[in-house]
Amino acid sequence: MAAPLTSALLYLDGVSVSFDGFRALNNLSLVLEPGEMRAIIGPNGAGKTTMMDVITGKTRPDTGDVYFQGTHDLRRLDEAAIAELGIGRKFQKPTVFDAHTVEDNLLLALKAPRGVYANLVHHLSGAQARRIDEILETVRLAERRREPAGALSHGQRQWLEIGMLLAQDPALLLVDEPVAGMTDAETAETAELLRRINRTHSVIVVEHDMHFVRELDVKVTVLHEGSVLAEGDLDAVSADERVVEVYLGR
Ligand SMILES: Nc1ncnc2c1ncn2[C@@H]1O[C@H](COP(=O)(O)OP(=O)(O)OP(=O)(O)O)[C@@H](O)[C@H]1O
């Protein structure tokens, strides 16, 4: 089938996924514009993780369209090919190397340059060093750069993991529950950090913490039973009776 004509960065239309007859995603449609940051909320089992799994190629939809940058049909690509296209995912559980320093973790995550001439190596290490400085600044770990990652707080480890994702320079970052277990101060800093990242990257963030979602100040999609229940700014969706009923509580 021909790709739909869309200027969207990410385009999901009519996506359904069943596990043993149970519909985890049920005719889900979602459009993310280039440069956008979107917050995804919804009760346990709403399909948030399954949606991320479909976008990253971990789970194949039974039906529906999934396009990236208008032309890439993500249903036809495997996880590695989708990552290579520029979709990066941060899981809730950090996977940093504890014994390595913060900056070495970032260096390991930097995309290996392809087809590089040997006499450019020195020049490239300079570029890599600048990139690492930039990422350390963004994820607020410049002062901890020479410490082992194992010495970081829970929140700082999450930031390092976001930094490692940035090192791969994805066009779209998928971030799953970044502030779970963080202090209030770390949560506020994480909102600030993602807003900064969003100046140059598109982001989808799944999160239950409503204070955090408010601080992001972006369009919110509420999932429920595998479909979009409501979409809009947080005040609008919070005022939606159906959202109050299934998620926010009275
Ligand atoms: N591999 C699987 N096999 C069977 N059922 C699954 C599988 N993955 C997810 N499900 C079911 O699909 C539904 C949607 O799950 P999903 O993890 O996407 O929800 P979620 O919105 O991410 O929830 P949470 O907020 O708890 O993380 C759940 O009922 C879950 O039990």
PDBQT file of the ligand as one rigid body, heavy atoms in Angstrom, charges set to zero:
ROOT
HETATM    1  N1  LIG A 301       3.075  -9.835  25.697  1.00  0.00    +0.000 N 
HETATM    2  C1  LIG A 301       1.851  -9.767  26.205  1.00  0.00    +0.000 A 
HETATM    3  N2  LIG A 301       1.082 -10.873  26.328  1.00  0.00    +0.000 NA
HETATM    4  C2  LIG A 301      -0.162 -10.813  26.823  1.00  0.00    +0.000 A 
HETATM    5  N3  LIG A 301      -0.742  -9.686  27.252  1.00  0.00    +0.000 NA
HETATM    6  C3  LIG A 301      -0.036  -8.549  27.178  1.00  0.00    +0.000 A 
HETATM    7  C4  LIG A 301       1.301  -8.521  26.657  1.00  0.00    +0.000 A 
HETATM    8  N4  LIG A 301       1.740  -7.244  26.706  1.00  0.00    +0.000 NA
HETATM    9  C5  LIG A 301       0.739  -6.511  27.236  1.00  0.00    +0.000 A 
HETATM   10  N5  LIG A 301      -0.324  -7.282  27.516  1.00  0.00    +0.000 N 
HETATM   11  C6  LIG A 301      -1.604  -6.821  28.066  1.00  0.00    +0.000 C 
HETATM   12  O1  LIG A 301      -2.041  -5.742  27.283  1.00  0.00    +0.000 OA
HETATM   13  C7  LIG A 301      -2.624  -4.724  28.096  1.00  0.00    +0.000 C 
HETATM   14  C8  LIG A 301      -1.933  -3.416  27.837  1.00  0.00    +0.000 C 
HETATM   15  O2  LIG A 301      -0.669  -3.446  28.465  1.00  0.00    +0.000 OA
HETATM   16  P1  LIG A 301       0.389  -2.256  28.445  1.00  0.00    +0.000 P 
HETATM   17  O3  LIG A 301       1.590  -2.753  29.167  1.00  0.00    +0.000 OA
HETATM   18  O4  LIG A 301       0.576  -1.763  27.060  1.00  0.00    +0.000 OA
HETATM   19  O5  LIG A 301      -0.351  -1.141  29.310  1.00  0.00    +0.000 OA
HETATM   20  P2  LIG A 301       0.265   0.176  29.954  1.00  0.00    +0.000 P 
HETATM   21  O6  LIG A 301      -0.678   1.277  29.615  1.00  0.00    +0.000 OA
HETATM   22  O7  LIG A 301       1.675   0.348  29.548  1.00  0.00    +0.000 OA
HETATM   23  O8  LIG A 301       0.168  -0.124  31.514  1.00  0.00    +0.000 OA
HETATM   24  P3  LIG A 301       1.131   0.353  32.724  1.00  0.00    +0.000 P 
HETATM   25  O9  LIG A 301       0.738   1.766  33.034  1.00  0.00    +0.000 OA
HETATM   26  O10 LIG A 301       0.745  -0.584  33.809  1.00  0.00    +0.000 OA
HETATM   27  O11 LIG A 301       2.544   0.199  32.279  1.00  0.00    +0.000 OA
HETATM   28  C9  LIG A 301      -2.509  -5.209  29.534  1.00  0.00    +0.000 C 
HETATM   29  O12 LIG A 301      -3.760  -5.744  29.920  1.00  0.00    +0.000 OA
HETATM   30  C10 LIG A 301      -1.450  -6.271  29.485  1.00  0.00    +0.000 C 
HETATM   31  O13 LIG A 301      -1.684  -7.271  30.450  1.00  0.00    +0.000 OA
ENDROOT
TORSDOF 0
